[in-house]
Amino acid sequence: MKETTYKYQEQSLFSISWPLFIELSLHVGIGIIATFMLGHYSDSAAAGVGVANQLLNIFILVFNVTSIGGTVLISQNLGAGRLKDARQLGRTVFGLNVWFGIFVSFIVFFFGEQLLQLFDIHGKVYDYGLTFLRICGISLFFESISLALSAILRSHGYTKESMFVTMMMDFISIGGNILAITGIFGLPITGVTGVAWAIVAARAFAVCALIYLVYNRLALKLEIKDVMTAKKEDIKGLLAIGIPSAGENLSYQFSQLIITSFVVSMGTASLAARVYVLNINYIVFFLRWQLPKGRSC
């Protein structure tokens, strides 16, 4: 592919930021919506899924390390006119997140039981949580790749395209949740299992759509060899920026996990209430973080 076909578009700060705000809201919302919809199915299911979702959010933050670093470094190279370096960084971000996704999905799927046992939950809450954790562990592979592809698109100014893909991902997930919980059209009620597989399908769709957009908008073809080759300098640069940027959110998520482990001892009802309040808190916290200083929700 010739270098002249490697395209990016210049935009204003506002035109870039508002689609990004919506996209991040929708990424956060997919787990929140699943938890609240399962609340109509069973408090035990909502409690188990809520605990599992907190663990999943920790791993998703790992993927954000390279995504954040990639967005910054690719944008810097594009601004400096180093299109070849920006192209290589995009391939490196993609390759790293493929490996991160494989590794984390393996850990969650095969060691999900041990991870949940750290919270000392039992009975139906444990069963629901383990089912959700193992199935959604598969979707973490897709989530890792989609975050990398979104970072590549955003760094080139294509924030709206990435936002629309995330919107479609949420619609697919919500549609699957409705089918799994309500038994509409005479379909069997699959509960937590159906909700989890809906998330897997939604994230798989997002990867396919984003790969198409990266190739179509940027003329950047990602190949298997990109997973095997990466410059050490690029990796160091991505981690140097991404780790400190993700560190604050990671510490916050760990603190919430510790609080949840204390609430577990109070019973299922208390744990379910904790999960509902925590999800509402995510929304408020996210909006407050996005608003300019001096304003509040």
Rosetta silent file (secondary structure, phi, psi, omega in degrees, C-alpha in Angstrom):
SEQUENCE: MKETTYKYQEQSLFSISWPLFIELSLHVGIGIIATFMLGHYSDSAAAGVGVANQLLNIFILVFNVTSIGGTVLISQNLGAGRLKDARQLGRTVFGLNVWFGIFVSFIVFFFGEQLLQLFDIHGKVYDYGLTFLRICGISLFFESISLALSAILRSHGYTKESMFVTMMMDFISIGGNILAITGIFGLPITGVTGVAWAIVAARAFAVCALIYLVYNRLALKLEIKDVMTAKKEDIKGLLAIGIPSAGENLSYQFSQLIITSFVVSMGTASLAARVYVLNINYIVFFLRWQLPKGRSC
SCORE:     score description
SCORE:     0.000 S_00000001
   1 L     0.000  128.467 -177.897    0.000    0.000    0.000 S_00000001
   2 L   -71.735  149.172 -177.033    1.478    3.339   -0.984 S_00000001
   3 H   -63.415  -29.794 -177.282    2.154    5.886    1.704 S_00000001
   4 H   -67.841  -18.797 -179.800    0.046    8.510   -0.082 S_00000001
   5 H   -88.037   -4.238 -179.741   -3.072    6.419    0.487 S_00000001
   6 L   -81.031  105.168 -166.135   -2.598    6.470    4.263 S_00000001
   7 L  -107.656  149.365  169.619   -5.263    9.002    5.186 S_00000001
   8 L  -148.781  158.996 -177.853   -6.222   11.053    8.203 S_00000001
   9 L  -123.613  141.035  179.293   -8.515   14.023    8.662 S_00000001
  10 L   -86.578  135.229 -179.073   -8.030   17.226   10.618 S_00000001
  11 L  -139.888  166.243  175.985  -10.828   18.205   13.004 S_00000001
  12 L   -79.656  166.313  179.974  -11.555   20.657   15.779 S_00000001
  13 H   -60.589  -41.486 -178.147  -11.277   19.701   19.451 S_00000001
  14 H   -66.863  -42.936 -177.825  -15.065   19.685   19.858 S_00000001
  15 H   -65.644  -24.305  177.047  -15.715   17.539   16.781 S_00000001
  16 H   -85.173  -38.614 -169.547  -13.267   14.970   18.132 S_00000001
  17 H   -76.860  -38.317 -174.228  -14.320   15.054   21.795 S_00000001
  18 H   -68.744  -39.014  173.880  -18.112   14.681   21.645 S_00000001
  19 H   -65.729  -33.012  178.584  -18.113   11.347   19.745 S_00000001
  20 H   -65.050  -41.023  178.236  -15.369   10.147   22.085 S_00000001
  21 H   -59.863  -45.821 -179.829  -17.509   11.046   25.117 S_00000001
  22 H   -65.598  -42.105 -179.410  -20.467    9.066   23.716 S_00000001
  23 H   -61.433  -46.850  179.513  -18.257    6.121   22.780 S_00000001
  24 H   -63.785  -37.464  177.595  -16.706    5.877   26.249 S_00000001
  25 H   -61.331  -42.393 -178.763  -20.159    6.167   27.834 S_00000001
  26 H   -70.146  -35.230  176.839  -21.406    3.265   25.725 S_00000001
  27 H   -62.875  -43.752  177.795  -18.360    1.128   26.523 S_00000001
  28 H   -67.075  -35.652 -172.861  -19.014    1.635   30.240 S_00000001
  29 H   -70.198  -23.839 -173.829  -22.734    1.142   29.724 S_00000001
  30 H   -62.454  -39.375  177.791  -22.658   -2.370   28.259 S_00000001
  31 H   -76.774  -36.325  179.801  -21.911   -3.983   31.628 S_00000001
  32 H   -64.460  -45.027 -179.786  -24.148   -1.587   33.561 S_00000001
  33 H   -62.111  -43.370  179.264  -27.140   -2.287   31.316 S_00000001
  34 H   -60.020  -41.312 -179.161  -26.623   -6.045   31.628 S_00000001
  35 H   -64.937  -46.796 -178.231  -26.549   -5.776   35.435 S_00000001
  36 H   -67.922  -36.962  178.631  -29.709   -3.681   35.694 S_00000001
  37 H   -68.042  -36.062  177.448  -31.625   -5.858   33.216 S_00000001
  38 H   -70.170  -20.681  175.921  -30.637   -8.970   35.160 S_00000001
  39 H   -61.170  -28.338  177.033  -32.003   -7.252   38.265 S_00000001
  40 L   -79.472  -15.677  179.929  -35.486   -7.894   36.816 S_00000001
  41 L   -90.870  -46.980  179.885  -34.563  -11.545   36.397 S_00000001
  42 L  -171.442  135.291  176.406  -32.983  -12.228   39.811 S_00000001
  43 H   -64.611  -34.911  177.713  -31.169  -10.280   42.526 S_00000001
  44 H   -64.150  -39.468  178.224  -28.776  -13.197   42.889 S_00000001
  45 H   -65.413  -44.131  179.513  -27.988  -13.005   39.174 S_00000001
  46 H   -63.314  -39.079  179.944  -27.423   -9.248   39.356 S_00000001
  47 H   -66.543  -47.127 -179.751  -25.168   -9.679   42.398 S_00000001
  48 H   -63.208  -43.811  179.443  -23.094  -12.438   40.805 S_00000001
  49 H   -67.702  -35.654  179.154  -22.767  -10.604   37.495 S_00000001
  50 H   -62.641  -43.084  177.692  -21.914   -7.390   39.314 S_00000001
  51 H   -65.486  -45.298  179.405  -18.974   -9.013   41.099 S_00000001
  52 H   -61.502  -38.493 -178.073  -17.815  -10.702   37.878 S_00000001
  53 H   -66.463  -33.069  176.520  -18.120   -7.426   35.992 S_00000001
  54 H   -64.388  -39.455  176.273  -15.820   -5.680   38.467 S_00000001
  55 H   -65.134  -41.986 -179.498  -13.159   -8.302   37.743 S_00000001
  56 H   -64.041  -36.761  179.734  -13.671   -7.911   34.000 S_00000001
  57 H   -64.229  -32.936  176.549  -13.266   -4.137   34.261 S_00000001
  58 H   -61.056  -45.462 -178.027   -9.843   -4.638   35.835 S_00000001
  59 H   -70.280  -33.671  178.173   -8.696   -6.640   32.827 S_00000001
  60 H   -64.609  -32.912  176.658  -10.198   -4.171   30.360 S_00000001
  61 H   -63.705  -29.422  176.233   -8.042   -1.470   31.940 S_00000001
  62 H   -62.895  -40.650  179.110   -4.998   -3.552   30.964 S_00000001
  63 H   -66.887  -30.375 -178.898   -6.045   -3.243   27.327 S_00000001
  64 H   -68.538  -19.569  179.657   -6.409    0.507   27.744 S_00000001
  65 H   -57.804  -53.386 -179.269   -2.690    0.796   28.525 S_00000001
  66 H   -74.188  -31.714 -179.113   -1.662    0.245   24.912 S_00000001
  67 H   -65.735  -44.583  178.736   -4.771    1.950   23.510 S_00000001
  68 H   -65.039  -47.120  178.739   -4.090    5.201   25.362 S_00000001
  69 H   -60.918  -39.255  179.280   -0.413    5.111   24.505 S_00000001
  70 H   -64.489  -43.227  179.274   -1.235    4.345   20.873 S_00000001
  71 H   -59.041  -44.081 -178.383   -3.651    7.257   20.546 S_00000001
  72 H   -67.542  -50.551 -173.913   -1.060    9.711   21.863 S_00000001
  73 H   -70.288  -38.819  177.917    1.951    8.457   19.913 S_00000001
  74 H   -64.134  -42.838  179.380    0.138    7.960   16.601 S_00000001
  75 H   -62.707  -41.004  178.684   -1.313   11.472   16.849 S_00000001
  76 H   -62.255  -43.299 -179.195    2.131   12.918   17.583 S_00000001
  77 H   -69.433  -35.284  176.321    3.677   11.204   14.565 S_00000001
  78 H   -66.087  -41.929  178.848    0.858   12.287   12.280 S_00000001
  79 H   -63.653  -30.801  179.461    1.250   15.868   13.472 S_00000001
  80 L   -87.264   -0.497  178.948    4.978   15.687   12.739 S_00000001
  81 L    79.352   12.742  179.585    4.324   14.288    9.274 S_00000001
  82 L   -92.285   75.820 -174.574    5.926   10.919   10.082 S_00000001
  83 H   -66.147  -36.523 -179.689    3.267    8.815    8.373 S_00000001
  84 H   -64.494  -41.587  178.750    5.424    5.695    8.155 S_00000001
  85 H   -67.007  -38.930  177.910    6.063    5.741   11.922 S_00000001
  86 H   -63.435  -38.705  178.665    2.355    6.304   12.627 S_00000001
  87 H   -62.607  -45.391 -179.298    1.561    3.344   10.390 S_00000001
  88 H   -66.403  -38.869  178.101    4.011    1.108   12.265 S_00000001
  89 H   -63.270  -38.389  177.041    2.664    2.216   15.656 S_00000001
  90 H   -60.799  -41.591  178.011   -0.852    1.280   14.576 S_00000001
  91 H   -66.592  -37.912  179.906    0.345   -2.212   13.734 S_00000001
  92 H   -66.305  -44.158  177.903    2.182   -2.468   17.070 S_00000001
  93 H   -59.369  -44.304  178.939   -0.890   -1.434   19.077 S_00000001
  94 H   -61.690  -48.263 -177.821   -2.961   -4.015   17.219 S_00000001
  95 H   -62.920  -44.221  179.696   -0.396   -6.770   17.729 S_00000001
  96 H   -62.493  -42.568 -178.350    0.101   -6.104   21.445 S_00000001
  97 H   -71.062  -26.857  172.927   -3.612   -6.083   22.165 S_00000001
  98 H   -62.426  -46.285  179.356   -4.076   -9.370   20.316 S_00000001
  99 H   -66.831  -42.494  177.093   -1.546  -10.971   22.677 S_00000001
 100 H   -59.296  -43.191 -178.810   -3.023   -9.228   25.729 S_00000001
 101 H   -63.086  -42.865  178.918   -6.482  -10.420   24.698 S_00000001
 102 H   -63.671  -46.757 -176.925   -5.386  -14.034   24.271 S_00000001
 103 H   -64.055  -48.224 -177.102   -3.530  -14.086   27.589 S_00000001
 104 H   -67.478  -40.625  178.400   -6.288  -12.417   29.639 S_00000001
 105 H   -61.087  -39.568  177.604   -9.076  -14.508   28.066 S_00000001
 106 H   -62.746  -46.665 -178.514   -7.113  -17.656   28.938 S_00000001
 107 H   -61.717  -48.100 -175.922   -6.634  -16.531   32.549 S_00000001
 108 H   -67.147  -41.536 -176.847  -10.277  -15.571   33.065 S_00000001
 109 H   -68.017  -44.586 -173.651  -11.725  -18.676   31.399 S_00000001
 110 H   -90.658  -20.194 -178.393   -9.534  -21.247   33.142 S_00000001
 111 H  -121.410   18.627  178.621   -9.001  -19.503   36.487 S_00000001
 112 H   -61.099  -34.949  179.922  -12.340  -17.719   36.873 S_00000001
 113 H   -62.368  -44.852 -179.918  -13.298  -20.069   39.699 S_00000001
 114 H   -67.073  -36.481  179.796  -10.240  -19.109   41.745 S_00000001
 115 H   -64.647  -43.742 -179.382  -10.787  -15.398   41.052 S_00000001
 116 H   -70.652  -30.698  179.541  -14.380  -15.486   42.313 S_00000001
 117 H   -64.736  -18.635  176.315  -13.422  -17.500   45.377 S_00000001
 118 L   -63.392  -22.884 -178.239  -11.425  -14.493   46.536 S_00000001
 119 L   -94.675   -6.252  176.831  -14.777  -12.842   47.338 S_00000001
 120 L    58.742   39.920  175.377  -16.086  -15.816   49.330 S_00000001
 121 L   -93.331  152.886 -173.735  -19.450  -15.824   47.538 S_00000001
 122 L  -137.601  173.938  173.136  -21.558  -18.984   47.523 S_00000001
 123 H    63.773 -143.260 -176.863  -24.693  -20.573   46.109 S_00000001
 124 H   -64.284  -34.838  178.849  -26.545  -19.077   43.192 S_00000001
 125 H   -58.509  -44.629  178.935  -24.578  -15.823   43.383 S_00000001
 126 H   -65.977  -44.867 -178.549  -21.359  -17.775   42.809 S_00000001
 127 H   -61.817  -45.709  178.876  -22.862  -19.921   40.036 S_00000001
 128 H   -63.376  -44.065 -178.609  -24.230  -16.901   38.168 S_00000001
 129 H   -63.020  -42.098 -179.142  -20.970  -15.003   38.580 S_00000001
 130 H   -67.525  -41.295  177.475  -18.833  -17.905   37.345 S_00000001
 131 H   -59.697  -48.224 -179.184  -21.042  -18.491   34.305 S_00000001
 132 H   -64.616  -41.570 -176.668  -20.894  -14.823   33.343 S_00000001
 133 H   -64.947  -43.770 -177.406  -17.155  -14.563   34.018 S_00000001
 134 H   -69.429  -43.541 -179.502  -16.194  -17.565   31.904 S_00000001
 135 H   -68.580  -45.889  179.781  -18.353  -16.705   28.916 S_00000001
 136 H   -70.776  -17.784  173.158  -17.447  -13.021   28.956 S_00000001
 137 H   -59.451  -33.692  176.041  -13.830  -14.059   29.365 S_00000001
 138 H   -65.018  -40.172 -177.023  -14.046  -15.073   25.703 S_00000001
 139 H   -69.592  -17.946  178.948  -15.331  -11.618   24.781 S_00000001
 140 H   -63.334  -30.887  175.562  -12.292   -9.978   26.393 S_00000001
 141 H   -60.740  -45.206  178.593  -10.243  -11.088   23.386 S_00000001
 142 H   -69.037  -37.809  179.333  -12.595   -9.137   21.111 S_00000001
 143 H   -62.881  -40.551  179.500  -12.709   -6.186   23.509 S_00000001
 144 H   -61.196  -45.800 -179.735   -8.927   -5.952   23.501 S_00000001
 145 H   -67.805  -41.268 -178.046   -8.753   -5.839   19.705 S_00000001
 146 H   -65.289  -35.935  177.495  -11.656   -3.399   19.380 S_00000001
 147 H   -65.810  -37.969  177.610  -10.033   -0.951   21.826 S_00000001
 148 H   -66.470  -45.329 -179.313   -6.820   -1.041   19.779 S_00000001
 149 H   -65.797  -39.033  177.302   -8.672   -0.499   16.499 S_00000001
 150 H   -63.155  -39.475  178.909  -10.745    2.322   18.006 S_00000001
 151 H   -62.593  -40.165  178.447   -7.540    3.999   19.208 S_00000001
 152 H   -63.625  -44.817  179.717   -6.102    3.836   15.674 S_00000001
 153 H   -65.011  -45.932 -177.417   -9.239    5.365   14.183 S_00000001
 154 H   -63.342  -39.489 -178.509   -9.535    8.088   16.825 S_00000001
 155 H   -65.445  -20.252  176.771   -5.912    9.143   16.477 S_00000001
 156 L   -96.155    5.276  177.127   -6.600    9.793   12.781 S_00000001
 157 L    92.897    1.068 -178.030   -9.661   11.916   13.561 S_00000001
 158 L   -93.376   63.948 -177.659  -12.293    9.282   12.763 S_00000001
 159 H   -78.351  -31.724 -178.735  -14.066    9.461   16.118 S_00000001
 160 H   -66.781  -41.154  179.933  -17.610    9.337   14.723 S_00000001
 161 H   -60.988  -44.519  178.269  -17.020    6.032   12.960 S_00000001
 162 H   -63.615  -37.975  179.303  -15.719    4.455   16.145 S_00000001
 163 H   -64.173  -43.938 -178.725  -18.676    5.884   18.072 S_00000001
 164 H   -64.805  -36.996  177.247  -21.251    4.412   15.665 S_00000001
 165 H   -63.155  -42.630  179.471  -19.656    0.966   15.930 S_00000001
 166 H   -65.618  -36.530  176.248  -19.879    1.147   19.734 S_00000001
 167 H   -61.907  -45.954  178.995  -23.530    2.203   19.473 S_00000001
 168 H   -63.624  -37.392  177.591  -24.302   -0.816   17.302 S_00000001
 169 H   -59.997  -44.261  179.007  -22.423   -3.027   19.760 S_00000001
 170 H   -66.057  -39.635  178.807  -24.635   -1.789   22.601 S_00000001
 171 H   -62.538  -41.539  178.428  -27.821   -2.278   20.552 S_00000001
 172 H   -63.614  -42.920  179.944  -26.841   -5.889   19.808 S_00000001
 173 H   -64.326  -44.685 -179.979  -26.103   -6.500   23.479 S_00000001
 174 H   -63.997  -42.594  177.989  -29.384   -4.947   24.643 S_00000001
 175 H   -60.535  -42.604  177.431  -31.329   -6.929   22.042 S_00000001
 176 H   -65.699  -36.766  176.904  -29.677  -10.127   23.220 S_00000001
 177 H   -61.583  -43.471 -179.773  -30.421   -9.231   26.847 S_00000001
 178 H   -62.437  -44.574  179.607  -34.106   -8.801   26.050 S_00000001
 179 H   -64.124  -37.246 -175.913  -34.248  -12.162   24.262 S_00000001
 180 H   -74.972  -30.865 -171.322  -32.395  -13.897   27.114 S_00000001
 181 H   -99.357  -37.061 -172.814  -34.443  -12.464   29.993 S_00000001
 182 H   -91.779  -22.825 -176.615  -37.999  -11.967   28.698 S_00000001
 183 L    69.066   28.614  179.914  -38.482  -15.071   26.553 S_00000001
 184 H   -62.587  152.121 -178.522  -40.093  -12.934   23.847 S_00000001
 185 H    63.450   21.097  178.306  -41.302  -14.677   20.651 S_00000001
 186 H    77.331   10.373  179.873  -41.593  -17.905   22.626 S_00000001
 187 L   -75.197  151.501  178.820  -37.834  -18.259   23.009 S_00000001
 188 L   -67.850  145.899  177.605  -36.474  -20.001   26.116 S_00000001
 189 L   -82.004  113.971 -176.694  -35.337  -17.780   28.986 S_00000001
 190 L  -102.170   -7.852  173.485  -31.575  -18.286   29.224 S_00000001
 191 H    58.634 -130.711 -175.115  -30.839  -15.647   31.871 S_00000001
 192 H   -60.285  -40.227 -179.698  -27.193  -14.989   32.681 S_00000001
 193 H   -60.445  -46.160  179.955  -25.932  -17.385   30.013 S_00000001
 194 H   -65.765  -40.229  178.709  -27.880  -15.633   27.267 S_00000001
 195 H   -63.218  -42.049 -179.132  -26.848  -12.167   28.453 S_00000001
 196 H   -64.923  -43.326  179.912  -23.185  -13.188   28.495 S_00000001
 197 H   -69.018  -28.544  175.392  -23.300  -14.653   24.971 S_00000001
 198 H   -64.054  -38.358  177.647  -25.045  -11.491   23.753 S_00000001
 199 H   -67.096  -39.947  177.134  -22.025   -9.496   24.954 S_00000001
 200 H   -60.229  -47.229 -179.574  -19.682  -11.899   23.165 S_00000001
 201 H   -62.950  -40.259 -179.046  -21.634  -11.497   19.904 S_00000001
 202 H   -64.817  -42.877 -178.921  -21.726   -7.704   20.267 S_00000001
 203 H   -72.286  -32.006  175.676  -17.976   -7.414   20.810 S_00000001
 204 H   -66.010  -40.535  176.102  -17.227   -9.815   17.942 S_00000001
 205 H   -60.812  -42.356 -178.488  -19.337   -7.617   15.659 S_00000001
 206 H   -59.827  -41.329  179.282  -17.422   -4.542   16.817 S_00000001
 207 H   -62.566  -46.853  179.987  -14.079   -6.115   15.836 S_00000001
 208 H   -60.423  -45.287 -179.051  -15.310   -7.009   12.343 S_00000001
 209 H   -65.435  -40.141 -178.270  -16.760   -3.530   11.783 S_00000001
 210 H   -71.180  -36.752  175.924  -13.635   -1.747   13.057 S_00000001
 211 H   -61.313  -42.416  177.659  -11.279   -3.849   10.932 S_00000001
 212 H   -61.462  -44.124 -178.074  -13.345   -2.880    7.904 S_00000001
 213 H   -67.678  -39.742  178.772  -13.239    0.814    8.844 S_00000001
 214 H   -61.557  -41.666  179.402   -9.484    0.822    9.511 S_00000001
 215 H   -72.195  -41.870 -175.126   -8.874   -0.654    6.072 S_00000001
 216 H   -74.253  -41.221 -176.630  -11.518    1.445    4.314 S_00000001
 217 H   -86.357  -36.195 -172.919  -10.799    4.827    5.939 S_00000001
 218 H  -107.226   -6.732 -175.049   -7.063    4.562    6.558 S_00000001
 219 L    55.376   34.733  179.903   -5.984    2.124    3.836 S_00000001
 220 L  -110.056  111.003 -178.905   -4.198    0.238    6.623 S_00000001
 221 L   -95.805  117.527  179.703   -4.316   -3.530    6.180 S_00000001
 222 L   -92.949  131.397 -175.076   -3.642   -5.438    9.390 S_00000001
 223 L  -125.081  169.631 -179.359   -2.177   -8.909    8.947 S_00000001
 224 L   -59.844  -36.505 -177.808   -1.209  -11.922   11.051 S_00000001
 225 H   -63.544  -23.166  178.570    2.471  -11.005   10.789 S_00000001
 226 H   -66.348  -24.427  178.404    1.734   -7.751   12.638 S_00000001
 227 H   -73.702  -26.024 -174.184    0.998   -9.860   15.712 S_00000001
 228 H   -95.301  -18.925 -175.766    4.460  -11.422   15.553 S_00000001
 229 L  -121.510  131.601  177.123    6.575   -8.341   14.815 S_00000001
 230 L  -158.984  139.672  178.960    6.879   -5.182   16.881 S_00000001
 231 L   -75.952  136.948  178.791    9.691   -2.728   17.563 S_00000001
 232 H   -61.079  -35.609  179.765   10.961   -2.648   21.141 S_00000001
 233 H   -63.256  -39.540  179.393   11.107    1.149   20.969 S_00000001
 234 H   -66.110  -43.087 -179.476    7.418    1.300   20.059 S_00000001
 235 H   -62.614  -44.587  178.983    6.446   -1.049   22.881 S_00000001
 236 H   -61.453  -41.763  179.511    8.430    0.954   25.435 S_00000001
 237 H   -64.649  -42.204  179.548    6.845    4.187   24.241 S_00000001
 238 H   -63.526  -44.561 -178.386    3.321    2.777   24.416 S_00000001
 239 H   -71.015  -34.555 -179.359    3.803    1.405   27.937 S_00000001
 240 H   -63.093  -34.025  178.697    5.558    4.556   29.174 S_00000001
 241 H   -88.601  -42.737 -172.678    2.482    6.623   28.322 S_00000001
 242 H   -71.419  -40.404 -176.259   -0.262    4.050   28.874 S_00000001
 243 H   -62.731  -50.060  177.734    0.683    2.651   32.295 S_00000001
 244 H   -63.364  -35.168 -178.123    0.622    5.990   34.197 S_00000001
 245 H   -66.949  -38.011 -178.929   -2.543    7.040   32.361 S_00000001
 246 H   -86.987  -11.334 -174.583   -4.405    3.854   33.304 S_00000001
 247 H   -61.192  -40.167 -178.114   -2.910    3.678   36.794 S_00000001
 248 H   -63.243  -48.762  179.403   -5.460    6.007   38.433 S_00000001
 249 H   -64.684  -35.452 -179.949   -8.477    4.074   37.161 S_00000001
 250 H   -64.260  -43.364  179.117   -6.804    0.781   38.036 S_00000001
 251 H   -64.757  -36.964  177.943   -6.266    1.824   41.665 S_00000001
 252 H   -64.337  -44.763 -179.634   -9.898    2.971   41.881 S_00000001
 253 H   -62.867  -39.299  178.425  -11.171   -0.364   40.543 S_00000001
 254 H   -64.125  -39.342  178.774   -9.033   -2.276   43.048 S_00000001
 255 H   -63.470  -37.033  178.667  -10.447   -0.205   45.906 S_00000001
 256 H   -69.121  -35.447  176.258  -13.989   -1.064   44.781 S_00000001
 257 H   -62.361  -40.933  179.668  -13.107   -4.758   44.666 S_00000001
 258 H   -64.837  -42.989  178.329  -11.904   -4.605   48.266 S_00000001
 259 H   -62.444  -42.276  179.001  -15.104   -2.857   49.394 S_00000001
 260 H   -60.437  -39.620  179.221  -17.188   -5.487   47.576 S_00000001
 261 H   -61.933  -30.348  176.627  -15.323   -8.277   49.373 S_00000001
 262 H   -74.074  -39.785 -176.587  -16.422   -6.729   52.689 S_00000001
 263 H   -68.294  -28.559 -179.122  -20.054   -6.375   51.615 S_00000001
 264 H   -53.584  -38.278 -177.412  -20.237  -10.049   50.596 S_00000001
 265 H   -66.497  -13.510 -178.350  -20.265  -11.070   54.274 S_00000001
 266 H   -87.583   -7.203  178.002  -23.518   -9.115   54.770 S_00000001
 267 L   112.337  169.495 -175.940  -25.562  -11.386   52.499 S_00000001
 268 H   -63.947  -42.382 -178.236  -27.002  -11.516   48.975 S_00000001
 269 H   -61.168  -43.834  179.528  -29.429   -8.618   49.452 S_00000001
 270 H   -66.274  -39.628  178.905  -26.655   -6.303   50.611 S_00000001
 271 H   -65.033  -41.804  178.400  -24.374   -7.416   47.779 S_00000001
 272 H   -62.602  -43.665  178.066  -27.107   -6.811   45.201 S_00000001
 273 H   -61.581  -40.904  177.758  -27.733   -3.336   46.630 S_00000001
 274 H   -59.865  -42.751 -179.520  -23.995   -2.655   46.518 S_00000001
 275 H   -64.573  -44.259  179.662  -23.880   -3.669   42.836 S_00000001
 276 H   -62.095  -47.795 -178.814  -26.822   -1.423   41.903 S_00000001
 277 H   -64.172  -39.964 -179.538  -25.389    1.583   43.743 S_00000001
 278 H   -62.014  -40.467  179.574  -21.914    0.966   42.304 S_00000001
 279 H   -67.902  -37.388  174.969  -23.262    0.985   38.746 S_00000001
 280 H   -64.719  -39.934  179.195  -25.123    4.245   39.374 S_00000001
 281 H   -62.239  -36.939  177.271  -21.913    5.622   40.852 S_00000001
 282 H   -58.317  -42.809 -178.629  -20.025    4.666   37.674 S_00000001
 283 H   -64.050  -48.729 -179.141  -22.406    6.813   35.630 S_00000001
 284 H   -63.635  -44.738 -179.481  -22.113    9.832   37.942 S_00000001
 285 H   -62.063  -41.490 -178.778  -18.349    9.450   38.267 S_00000001
 286 H   -65.719  -44.504 -179.877  -17.927    9.157   34.525 S_00000001
 287 H   -65.036  -41.427 -179.013  -20.038   12.257   33.783 S_00000001
 288 H   -64.233  -37.686 -179.427  -18.265   14.292   36.471 S_00000001
 289 H   -66.864  -31.607 -177.007  -14.880   13.288   35.056 S_00000001
 290 H   -82.956  -25.837 -176.776  -15.906   14.400   31.577 S_00000001
 291 L   -73.207  149.905  177.357  -17.369   17.770   32.570 S_00000001
 292 L   -61.955  155.441  178.714  -15.136   20.866   32.625 S_00000001
 293 L   -61.450  142.789  179.561  -13.772   21.986   35.979 S_00000001
 294 L    97.237  -10.643  177.637  -16.107   24.169   37.951 S_00000001
 295 L  -115.410  158.950  178.046  -19.220   22.292   36.833 S_00000001
 296 L  -136.850  172.842  178.920  -20.979   19.382   38.455 S_00000001
 297 L   -79.264    0.000    0.000  -23.682   16.916   37.629 S_00000001
